[in-house]
Amino acid sequence: MSANSNGVVRSGSLGGDFFDFACKVMLIGDSGVGKTCLLVRFKDGAFLSGSFISTVGIDFRNKVVDIDGSKVKLQIWDTAGQERFRSVTHAYYRDAHALLLLFDVTNRQSFENIRAWVSEIHEYANDDVVVMLLGNKSDMTSERLVKREEAEKLAKDNGIAYMETSAKTGLNVDLSFMAVAKDLKMKKTRRPNEPRFNVRDFVDQQKQTPSGCCF
């Protein structure tokens, strides 16, 4: 197993599963926006219903996915959103290859805090990190407090992709992880004469609305 200059591991095995690349993905955002639920939905295909203990500090899961014939191991870090744990999570930013930044569409404050999270990304993460904004809990339409157009504008202003997700229904959950995995894989395999992969364009082509209709 070997790592290239930016820390992406090339070739190895995980529980008997061979992989070509290993990448670190972090889930960040305020406490209670659904980071753990999103991770469990992607990793196990299950939904954590009812009340459960918030993530303390940081935790991680591994999953190997197939991207255009290449096996990509995603090491997914689930971070605590509480302020008292920020100094812990900041230490992990530098090694991250992708950041999934979540807010809760039914929690206005979690959306307002996105700008502060983006500032942290600029301060602590690498310049080439892949960032995607996710508006979670999109299934809770009657309790929604953040318009999709607002989030889309915020994402566009910051040059990042945006999707609405639901850990409960599974809407766009797999796509959010697969999109960043595809971006990371393309960065490692693209030849100089090949066009760059644009994760924002890819997401716009693939994502679905909460009603289940494509954009």
Secondary structure, DSSP 8 states (H G I E B T S, - for coil): -EE-TTS-EEEEEETTEEEEEEEEEEEEESTTSSHHHHHHHHHHS----S------SEEEEEEEEEETTEEEEEEEEEE--SGGGHHHHHHHHTT-SEEEEEEETT-HHHHHTHHHHHHHHHHHS-TT-EEEEEEE-TT-GGG--S-HHHHHHHHHHTT-EEEE--TTT-TTHHHHHHHHHHHHHHHHH--TTS----HHHHHHHH-B-TTS-B-
